[in-house]
């Protein structure tokens, strides 16, 4: 089973929780591996998703509710279209808008509706899962080559369509 481990950076306060309480209670850390560590850039907690077992202890023990671990039912076979950063949200698909039709998205909170719409409106460039560098429009079109989304993206790039 795979999982996504999210650290809400604005909530994480290692100095006030007892110097990385999450790392101290993590069973993987207690076995000598480095699953939860300090992020060298901002000193917030960092979770290695490959080592995380999804036990749920760290989210329960975090006094600031800064950790979310989501166990996914199956391994997602494709690469994400967009990822905001390490231990952050991933978007794996886009809805396909039909020309001259109204498209609405419904669903529970936090599943990527707004992110998908921002990509379709050309307000956010998808990074194809590599949050460290922005993907070029050509890379994005190659990802969608052979699909109807490719035609949509070409028209979007040439500003032949209006998304509102």
PyMOL commands that set and color helices and strands:
alter all, ss='L'
color gray80, all
select helices_A, chain A and resi 14-17+21-25+27-30+57-61+113-120+137-143+148-157
alter helices_A, ss='H'
color red, helices_A
select strands_A, chain A and resi 3-7+36-38+45-47+67-71+82-83+90-91
alter strands_A, ss='S'
color yellow, strands_A
deselect
rebuild
show_as cartoon
